Amino acid sequence: MNVADNTRKNFEKVWTAPVGWGDWFASVNNQPYGARFMSASFIFFSLAGIIALIMRIQLAVPDNNFIGPKVYNELFTMHGSTMMYLVLLPFLEGFAIFLLPAILGSREMAFPRMSAFSFWVFFSGGLVFFSGFLFDAVPDAGWFVYPPLSSSKYSGLGLDFLLVGLGFIEIAGVGAGIEIVATILKFRAPGMSLGKMPLFAWAWLVTGFMIIFAFATLFGATVLIELDRAAGTSFFDPERGGLPLLWQHLFWFFGHPDVYIMFIPATGMVSMILPAFARRPLAGYTWVAGAILVTGFMSFGLWVHHMFTTGMPALSMSFFVAASLVIVLASATQVFAWIATIWRRRPIIKSPMLFILGFLAIFVLGGLTGVMVAVLPFDLQSHDTYFVVAHFHYVLIGGVVFPILAALHYWMPLMMGKMLNEQMAKWSFWLIFVGFNLAFFPMHISGLKGMARRVYTYPESLGIGWLNMLSTIASFIVAIGFICVAWNVYWSWRKGPKAPRNPWSSGSLEWSHDVDMPNYVNLKPPVIYSRDPLWESPEEIKRNERWELISSELEAMPDRFRATLITDVVTGEPQAVQKVAGPSYLPVLTALALLITSIATLLQSYLVAIAGLVATIIAAIQWLWPSDPELEELEKSPLVQKTGLTVEPTGSASSSWWAMAGLLAVIGTIFGVLYYSYFYLRLYSEAWPQDGIAKPDYLRPLGFYISVVLACILFKFAGRAQRRNRLNSALGFGGASLAFLAIGLLGLIGMSMSAPFSHQVNAYGSSFHVTLWHLAALVFAACGFVAVAIVRLLKSSQKLLRGYVTLQMEITGMFLSFTAAVAILGYLILFMSPTLL
Amino acid sequence: MSREVTSFYVRTSALDPAGQVASSIFELTSWMTWIFGAVFVLVMVLVIIGVFGKRQEIPPNSEGESKFIVGLGVIFPTVVLTGLLILTLSLTGAIQPTSEEPTIKVTGYMWWWEVSYPQHGIVTANEIYIPVGERIQIEVASVDVIHSLWVPSLAGKMDLIPGLKNRIVFEASEPGVYRGQCAEFCGLAHAQMSLHVVALEPAAYARWLEQKKSAREELSAAPPSAGLEVFKKVGCAECHSIGKLPALGNVGPDLTHVGSRVSLGAGTVLNNKGNLMGWISNPQALKPGNKMPRSFLSSHELHVLSDYLLSLK
């Protein structure tokens, strides 16, 4: 056995996922996690689908009493929440986690343990959602949980199951969002500049950013509404100065982008699949990438069009009408780019292509009814009717589920190594396509004829009985179609023929693999010279020697731990070799501890809850605890010597920097929710502070805020000392920083405890106290980061100048600067603005 | 039910408008349906030509391709949507409520509507009487959760939000009965929170106002009756007001004019003696979840009480 063989063997061993029952939980490889996301969301999809059929039976004839209003309200709440939170996005994320490394030419996702954690947290969230059925506490206030209906006065424990489950799903969502963004920005093959990046990745890049901001907003809002329910605050309670409409603003600021969060990845899939069947590159690549970007940005400026009937001033609503029409241009651009791609190319009509054609038909219709409901006067009639139900099922099933089905049939050979049965695929397409249109088109009419949403029954006099009967019968046709898809996947997996390599003759990178993709995806990083690498003719390529050298040096290397190449965000120029995490039980254990804590809190077994919380904190500390990265020996290896790449990237070259940036974006958004709420409540209050509460004294708390700022400055000095290899001075400054943070933390807690009014007195009191609590939590987290940095300094006292130490100091410094900025803003808003503004 | 509208069918649909506001929205709906129908057909024809048309080699990234994408994907929709935006903005202005004093106030309760005429001191429930040919300013509010007032044949909808006072304009161009429905999910009996709008000729409307005003006054002058005794004895008065006899808690609708209503239980069943007796004995069977408990009256009491309530016009 020669050296190369030995290396290869070590390399494969390092990347192998552990086998065995217990080890199943320790694996962190992207492919199983992609599959787990997809399988779990398919289970939830089946449950939500069965729920939908039961609802359709109830609605089949007028004045029906099959399940009655109580069960119906529970079922529509579960159907909507499940489909929105547990099915569409997780399934798409499954695709992304499974395929992104292959599409980008990398070996792993940026933070493998994060994929695992996101999955377990998401799955726990789903279990919490559905466990309401066990305790006869099924949520019944709709997926939108509008207060006051969702307040503790009108809704019981079921809603807490929904909100806590939602909290889990939001954490999983932002986790996956940060990971996907970091992966796409940093984990690309040499030469894959932004302009050569496949549109699947473009779509996910934009979506990842959107998930971060939208889900963080929802997280912040969920905390507020749960505090209203559980701690008696009054953000949304009109009887104590709160505003029900504040929730609608926050919810739709998440909710509208959420629709595009599901749609954009689907368009990314379409842009990958169409060219394969048209046997040519996508037409208008730049236009499509631009359209995705515009959609992403604009989607955050449309939320008010879900609130046209809440009595807002006509002028401000008109602005949102205009914005809603502008975003149509971006979708239209994509649609015509796809048409241009297949234009007179006689595309091959195989099942993935069929689903795409079905997508085009249904999505275009759903898009056009979308324009209709964006037109304010028409929305006054159609809002909250079955017209809207028809519209968004056209958009979500046509615009998201059909591309998912196309993608499933298209990528299954790569993901499972098996071809799906084409005959069965065509049957499922026609059943779903025809059934869908028969089920949902009539709803446009029943809505305009007077059928409001979320009604468990309707009177015969509306004359919509036959339309509903049609919808009900057709919904079963759709169900049969989905059973065919599931059967096809199962049958092909067990008995189907092995798929050939690149069965569709596609041009994109992921198809360069054999059908059984190895765990490490790429033994040797591919080098990218064009957008469709498999279609390029080798003689036309002008090879880049450095990239080719790096690629060949990285073949089966490093072989002692998992690592992959990271490249420049814009140009795809190789920057460093990044170590990525290997198998670990921590993700699943942390998620489990979190699950136990929440369920116990819901069921009011506080001892178990406290034990769970302690376990969560221990697991988190264990996770973040600085480990020895064993990178030293690599420095002398030919890999580093010949290529000049570092193995310890710092600053924005490192993926950890991007993780921290993502985390700060999330926390910043949560504070954005708090500060927005503060001013929104003030805007609609007659007096501020409300109910004659005195304006806060702005001098007394100033010292505590200054100490947070001082802590940030002191830590900057600690970082400087570390870079000059002065251990004692670095430790001194770090310790002082920690001390000042502790003073700030005590001050923030003291401010809340010594205030002459409680968080329950009115919306002002709630806003004041809850903002302080959030600030205290932020400063507490900052203490944790500084403590970990100090441990790092102590553990690496002899190697202070190493890159990973510098990186630790850098990202801790980032967190502290951010904390100081948020604290200053908090001070200005809570203590200065009542006096000054 | 007033004699003026005895022969009627209830109009329930946005596709069957009966007034200026609803008609102008309906017209917009028809326009959009035709235009977007045409756009849909155009796109589908392009897809079909694209897929089945004779094969033709077009070099990727050619100029024609960009023109195709920009022309159809950007310029064409910009033209259509600009026209639509202008139309929308002008229509939005035209159907906006004004700041005049509202003539009718509608307050949402779980799960019924209180309707009051502040200038006339009339309070009733689940039925809004309006004169034809006038733009009626209605103020809407809610005491508990969010509801939404939607009468498709007359206007769009407006949310009833606790803590806020919103406005909506109703205008009926012909006499008739129009069904409305709560359009914002408001809990258990949301589906059965409907109402009727009755549009009368101005003269008939004036008579209606007079009748209601005098009925309320006559009621307070009327001698005690057996029905009223039952009403007080079995606890109806805890939730329902009649005339000057106020309820203890504001939970159920004011019954001063209950005998003249079209329906019982906010549009759940037609108002006649049989239904009324059924409703009083077991309201949960007709409208699950509503806040009225079962009552256990003797058959005699039930008859006396129902006759009495139906006499309250």
Interface residues (C-beta under 8 A of the other chain):
Chain A: G68 P69 K70 N73 A141 G142 Y146 P148 L149 Y154 P238 E239 L243 P244 L245 R280 P281 A283 G284 W287 A291 T309 T310 G311 A314 M317 S318 V321 A322 L325 V326 V328 L329 A332 T333 Q334 V335 F336 A337 I339 A340 I342 W343 R344 R345 R346 P347 I349 L357 L360 A361 V364 L365 L368 T369 V371 M372 V375 L376 P377 F378 D379 L380 Q381 S382 H383 D384 T385 I445 L448 K449 G450 A452 R453 R454 V455 Y456 T457 Y458 P459 S461 L462 G463
Chain B: V10 T12 S13 A14 L15 A22 S24 I25 L28 T29 M32 F36 V39 F40 V43 M44 L46 V47 I49 G50 V51 F52 G53 K54 R55 Q56 I58 P60 N61 E65 S66 F68 I69 V70 L72 G73 V74 F76 P77 T78 L81 L84 L85 T88 L89 L91 T92 G93 I95 Q96 D144 V145 I146 S148 W150 P152 A155 G156 K157 M158 D159 I161 P162 G163 L164 N166 R167 R179 Q181 C182 A183 E184 F185 C186 G187 L188 A189 H190 A191 S194 G267 P288 G289
